[in-house]
Structures are given as structure tokens and as C-alpha cells.
Amino acid sequence: MNIFKIVYKDIKKFMMEKTILFVVLMISLIVTALAFCIFIANNMHMANIMNEYRNVSNKYTISNKKKINKESVNKLNKWLEEKNYNDIKVNLYSDILLRDDVDVSMFQSDGIHLDSSKKDNNNDENFAIRMPYDIIIGMNNNVSSRESFIGKTMAEEDVNNYIMIDINSEEASRDPFVLNNTIKIRNKDYIVKSIDRIDITPQMIDHCNVYNYNKGTLGYIEPVAVKMSDFMNNYDIYTMDLIVPNSLKKSQKEEIGTFIQENFKNDEISLPQRIEDVKLSDIQSDIIMFSVLVILALINILALFIYWIDKNWRKYIIYRICGANQKNIYKIIILEATVICIISIIIGVTIYYLITPLLAKMYTTYILALKDICLFQLIVVVLVIYITSIEAIKISKISPRYMERR
């Protein structure tokens, strides 16, 4: 008895005799497989965003409150260039200082005159709360996809005295036409060539707070970014970080970590918490939640297939009369369900890959790997087999002697 031929003929008969039922069943399974792909891809996309935001797997930090040796930094930059790691972002951070260009009269309160000469004094609480500080960041590039970015990137042309200011800074708030104007930062004139949101983490602030300013002032730190070459010529380095793209392999990230550890032995080093990028285990709870929804959906979807099985119970009894045993009947029913399910999944996954450009326009840029798709689509296959098994066991146990009684 050739079970595969029987399965083929049964499915063909299903298509021919119950076309609408078969089409509805196939479309339902295809939509389920496609929805699973889109749901997982969207959640992986969100997990990837959080991963990049928190720099869990792609950020290396080096710090030293006694200053980082610039020769080591130059050696690192040269090594990155030799390795063709051009996409790695390197940021250098200065110390935190009181803004020298601030009009002190703007910060008087309750009749208290705030003297700018007190910038190293932590005892005057009113002074500490109201006076703004700055931190200089040296960047090897400022390429940004944010909507808040305005102006020229550092890579567009060699602009002398280039500076990027924060979108929430005093200069940007006070003067809507500050772009291309000259501002003074730490007694040096810079030309504002771009505006963007500049993120400073508490870790960076802590490492660069070498003069132990009152922590209450940290919300008033205004970051500004200059070209790395400009920074190296004018400022000391207290902290630096390297942000590597997710496209780098695990071995490459390990190589970068090894080089940093060997060449910055006198500094405090913080390596990524993990080397791998986001994976399915990061959204395990979401997969479980969606799987529950899939189970509920499949119970209704497979009711169509179970209806077809139940209507053809006489056919399976005939197979029994022709020599098929209970296991053969069970295998035939399960194989029919599995074949229909797998074909639906293949169509659904194909549609997913075809619409990835459309999903990218809808801000779901993460593309699932085929091995990941196979893993969670296996959940659908197992559910289909399990739900179908209940009916398959019942049908396979019907004895030919009861053919006229049912």
C-alpha cells in the first residue's frame, strides 16, 4: 500500500470536490504563516532598535579620569582604517566645564548674584542648579537618519571649525537661524554646520565629570560635537566609545575587543554585554503570546479540514477493508494535513520575502533569517499535527463492521 500516492489522490480529490473549502483552508493557513513572519519580524525590529539604543552588543567604552593617552587613540584609529572598519563610529568626550560664554546676569535668582568665577565651587547650590555646562564630543562621522538632523555631515566636505549643536541647546532655541553662524565654545570660534539630537548617557557623564560638579547640574549639560581632528588638537580625552554596526561578525567584534584590551591597559574598559545581535530568545514572551493566538486561530481553521475528514470516513474504512491498519489510516490523515500545512507555509514565507521592501517602508526593516523562520513555523506544523491527531485517532479506530451503523 503506497501511502504517499493515496495522500496525493486524497488532496487532489479535496481540491476538485470541495474547491471553495480547500481554498479557504489554504488561504487561512497562508495568512497564519505570513502573519507569524510579520509579527516576529516587527518584534525583532523593535528588539534591534532597543539593542542599538542601549548598545548592548555593539558598544565599547574606554575611560580614564586622568585622561586617555592620545597616542593609543591614534593607534586605534589607524588600526581601524587598516582593517577597513570604516563604518565604526568613534566618539571622544572631553571633561565637563561651565560655559565660559554665558551671560551670568541671565542666571540671577532671588537677588543672588552668581559669579562665573565660582565655576569650580560646589557649595553655592543656587549657582550649581542654574548655570549651564558643556561637554565636547569629537566624532569621526555624524551621519544621521534622524528627522531632527539639519545641515552638513562631517564627511560631506572639509569644513574648518565645524560644530554640531544639540537641537535642545540654548543656541538652537534662542536663534532659529543659527545654522552657519559662528558661536564661541571654550574660547574658540566654531561655525554651526549641523543641528541634531546629541545623546549623552549617564555613564559618559560620570566618567567625564572629572571636577566633581554638583550632580544636580547634569541636566543642564549641553553637548556639542566637533570633528575628531579638531578635538585631538584642542581637548583632552576622558572617555571614548566605539559603536560598531550590527553587520560585523562575532569574530570581528571579538577582535576589536582584544585590540582595545591590549592597547588601553591603563584605562577602564567596558566591552559589550554580549557579542551576538538580537535573536529569537530576546522576544520569547512575544512568541509564546502569539503562539497562543495561533492555537486559537488554528482550532477554527482546521475545523474545515476536520469537517472534510469526517465527511470521508467511509473512504478510510474502505482503506481498512483493503488492508490498511489503524496506523496507516492515522498516517494518511496526518500526512494530508502536514502536506497542506507545509505548502501553505512555503507560500506564506515566499510572500513575506517578496513584501520585505514594503515592510521596510512601514519601518519594519529587520529581515528574518530562513533558519529562524523554519524554527517558529515549526510551531505551526506541530500545532496542525496535534489538532488533526485528535480526529485522526478517532477515525482510525472505526472498525469496518460499523460501516452500516454510522
Summary of the structure (lengths in Angstrom):
residues: 406
radius of gyration: 32.5
end to end distance: 26.0
largest distance: 105.3
contacts: 1185
relative contact order: 0.18
helix: 55%
strand: 15%
